[in-house]
Amino acid sequence: MSNDGLYTDGPKDFTPRVNSIPLSDVDTTRAGEGSIGDLVSNATAQMSSLFRSELELAKTELAGEAKKGAMGGGLFGVAGVIGLYSSFFFFFFLAELLSTWLERWASFLIVFLIMVVLAAVLALFGWKKIKKMGAPKKTIDSVNELKNLVPGQAEKKLEARNRGLYS
């Protein structure tokens, strides 16, 4: 079996592609010789093959898009790190600017205090956001409704709970 074309587990330098959808001939029986069972069997086989091919095509397309997304995310991460390290130079500049009017130690102390206050305010806002987080109520309700799908299971669980561990 060749790793080129339909299957995506090919070579290490991942280049996904689907050349065609491999379907067998629809008219495998002569006119008037096929039974209804043969027609249903052929239709089922064709649908199954078409579904698998469409699924493989979707996986191939998504793999390519995921690679682009990962590359973009990585570049955003690098930009964020560079921006974060650049902030050091901004605060150093701010301290040097203040040192033209104040003592140098006082200007660096002021910049340090501004940074600490800014960090504390951001941490406070973050803490408030985390405190507002709640349980996923819709998911919990949906999972609880699943118990009612099997008739009689809710009553059995209730009886088991009422009996206790050693009854």
Secondary structure, 3 states (H helix, E strand, C coil): CCCCCCCCCCCCCCCCCCCCCCCCCCCCCCCCCCCHHHHHHHHHHHHHHHHHHHHHHHHHHHHHHHHHHHHHHHHHHHHHHHHHHHHHHHHHHHHHHHCCCCCHHHHHHHHHHHHHHHHHHHHHHHHHHHHCCCCCHHHHHHHHHHCCCCCCHHHHHHHHHHHCCCC
